[in-house]
């Protein structure tokens, strides 16, 4: 039975690799607009949002609050 699968070239991984991701929510208090994002680098992503480089949301609503 093992010989019948040799042509598939299957690689079996012995261990899993885990990644840490963050789900975050920003809001623009005067408008009550929510922005939900996912990132692997929370510190960097928040810095980009604060500098209005994070997304179209931050450039549109100027200052975001978490």
N, C-alpha and C positions, 0 to 999 in steps of 0.2 A: 504494500500500500504506500509506503514512503516513496518508492521509486516513481509512482505516478504523479507526484507533486514536484519533482525536481525541475521540470521545464518552466514552472511558474516563477522561479527566482524570488522566493519569499524570504525576507529578512525578519527574524523574530527578535524584538528588542527585549533584553533581559530586565531593564529597569525603565521606569517612567520619568520623564522630565516635567517638573511642575513649574508653572509661571504664576506670579502674583499679579493680579489686576485689581483695580479699584473702580467702583461705580461711585460717581459723585453727582451732587445736585447743586446748581447755582440758581440764584433768583435775582431778579431786578425788583426790588421792593416797591418802587412807585407804580410799576405796571403789573406786578404780580406774575411775571412771566418766568417759567421754569426752564432750565437747561439741564439735561441729564447726559453725562458723558462717561466713557470708560477709558481708562489709561493704565499703562504699566509703570508709569513714572509720575506719581502724584505731585511731588514737589515741583518738578519741571513744568508739568501741565498747569498747575495753579499759578506759577510765575508768568507763564505765557498768557493766561486769562487776565491776570492783573495788569499786564502791559498791553492789553487789547490786541494780542497776537494769537489768542487761543482759538477763536472761532469767529464766524460772522455774528454770533450772538453777542460776544463781548464788544465788537466794534459797533454794533447797532445800539446796544443798550448802555454803552460806556462803562459804568462802574457796576461790577457784580458783587453780590454778597453771598456767602455760603451759610 
